[in-house]
Amino acid sequence: MENKFLTFIRPYLSFIDNGHFFRQPFSWLYTLLAIVNLLIPIYVFYQASHNIIFDRPAKFVIVFLLRLVIVAFAGWVGFQLWWDRKSKIDMSSTAGDEFIATPVLSHFIQTLGEWIGTWIGLVGFGFALLTTIILRDDYFVVSLGIPYLNTGWNSGWMAILTMPIVGFLIIVFSRFLAEQFKALSAIANNTKKQQTSP
């Protein structure tokens, strides 16, 4: 008969070994990041109001409102991305896998890269387009209610072309990195199963 005093943590150890210990907190993190994406436009509007954006010339107010629409759209896309990936993190590893933390972390790297790349592609392209078409040659432009220097990276036709490309490359690189981690853990898990099989 087993000593209960020495074995009472077995459910906890099983929780770690079957991967729930790693997947569940990341699922909560994905949910939190999805909600944050919905709150970003509200925070941006609050910050802009605090910086008295509506007291500026009409051209800057129009650009701000259009940028706010872009941020709101990117926030909605980001929310859907994190929410969708949250339901798929449980499939990152299966019961009996020896290496379970690596697939979870690689899934997070992939999703984070998809999110950053999407934001840069959408918001960067939209901001550059508005700055180039409406603000044109203004040396100081208004970004979400906060004046910043127009350096050329955030406006101009070059930025309009490069922002989607940069976003795409970030998505590709993060996916590549995540797939390398997944491949290593898959090889290790398969090798372990072959060694233990009769």
Secondary structure, DSSP 8 states (H G I E B T S, - for coil): ---HHHHTTHHHHHHHHTSHHHHHHHHHHHHHHHHHHHHHHHHHHHHHHHTTGGGS-HHHHHHHHHHHHHHHHHHHHHHHHHHHHHHHGGGGS-TT-S--HHHHHHHHHHHHHHHHHHHIIIIIHHHHHHIIIIITT-SEEEETTEEEE--SSSSHHHHHHHHHHHHHHHHHHHHHHHHHHHHHHHHHHHHHHHHH--
